Amino acid sequence: MARSDALRLVYEACKERCPMSFDRFAAAFDGWKVVPIERDGEMVATILMRGNEIHCAAKEPGKWLSRKVLRDSIGAILEQHGICTTAVMADNSAGHAFVQRLGFKRTTSGEVVRYELKEMTHVR
């Protein structure tokens, strides 16, 4: 799976909230680890990681995020950095619900809301 395909999935999911060209969007993620998530041979989501920060996007809501994916992404960040952070645009109610279900706690508010997670208590 090509990195650009995985980034395109993220771009399509948030281009209305972050209006810019795909090339500019992709360039903003230089240096990030881009992990495509596949189900039945089709890319259904992408996870972006750099340092202690993580972001993700899915083509459609659903059960694409397995315990293994959580351990391999968030778990690895927690093991290496002791904290995992993310950010959600203030008007993205589905994004807020998603990160809160994973156990992330809000740390700042504003146009972009920051979250952090220090321990995965519900995934072993």
N, C-alpha and C positions, 0 to 999 in steps of 0.2 A: 504494500500500500504506500503510495507516494505521500511524502510530507505535505505537499501542496493540496492534495485531495483532503487530507485530514484537517488542514487549516481552512479549506474552503467550507467544510461542514460548520466549523465554528463561525466563520464569517457570515454565512447564510443565516445562522441562528441569531446573530446580534447586529446585523448591518443597519437595521432601522434605529437602534439605540446608539450605534457608533458609526455615523455616516462617514465613510472614507472609501477609497478604492481598495480592491483586494490586494494589490501590490503593496500599498502602504500598510495595510492591516498585517499582511504576512511579514513584512520587514519589522514590525513592532515585536514580533515573536522570534526574531533572530536570537539564538542563545538559549531558547527554551526547549525542553524535551517535549516532543509531540507524540502522543500515544493514541493511535486509532484503536477503537474497540469494535470488534466484528461479531456478528451473530449470523450463523448460517451463510457465511461467506460474503456478507454485506456489511459495510461500515455503518454503524448505527450511532456512534458517538466518538468524541475526541477528548482526551485529557491533555492539558498543558501544564507543565511543571518547570519551575526554576527556583532553586534554593528552597525556601520553606513555603513558597507560594504555589497554589494549585487553582486551576480553572477547568471547567468542562462545559461541553454542549452536546446535546443529542438531537438527532433528526426529529424524533417524536418522543413524547413522554412515555415512560414504560419501564420495564424491568431489564434494563441494559447494564446496570451497575451491580455486579456480583460481589460477594464477599472477597473473592480472590482479587478482583480489580481494586477494591478498597484497600486490601492489605498491600498490594503491589504499588499503589500510588500513595495514598495518605499514610499508610503504615510505614512505608519507606521514608517518607519525609519526617514523620515523627521520630523514627529511630535515629535518623541522621541529625536532625535539627532540634528536636524536643518540642517543636510547635509547628503547626500547619496553618497558613493564613490563606484567605481568599477575599474577594470583593464582589459585591452585587450592586448593580445600579439601583438607586432608590425606588424607581417605579417598577421593578421586576419582582412582583409578588411571588411568582412561581419559583424564582431563584432563591428568594429569602426562605420560603418554605422548604425547599430542597436542602440547603445547607444547614438549616436548623434541625431537620430530621436526622442529618448525619452527626449532630451534636456540636456544631460550630456555635460559638457565642459571639454576639455583636460587641465590637470594641469601639467603633466610631460610627457616626451618622453624618449625613450630608448627601450630596448628589451621588456619591459612591459610598456605600456602606461596607465597612471592613469587618471581617469575622476572623476568629482564631479558634483552633482546636488544640488541646494539649494532651488528650488521651482518647483513644477509640475504645469506648466501654461496651459498645453493643456489637462489635465485630471481633471475633477471635479466629 
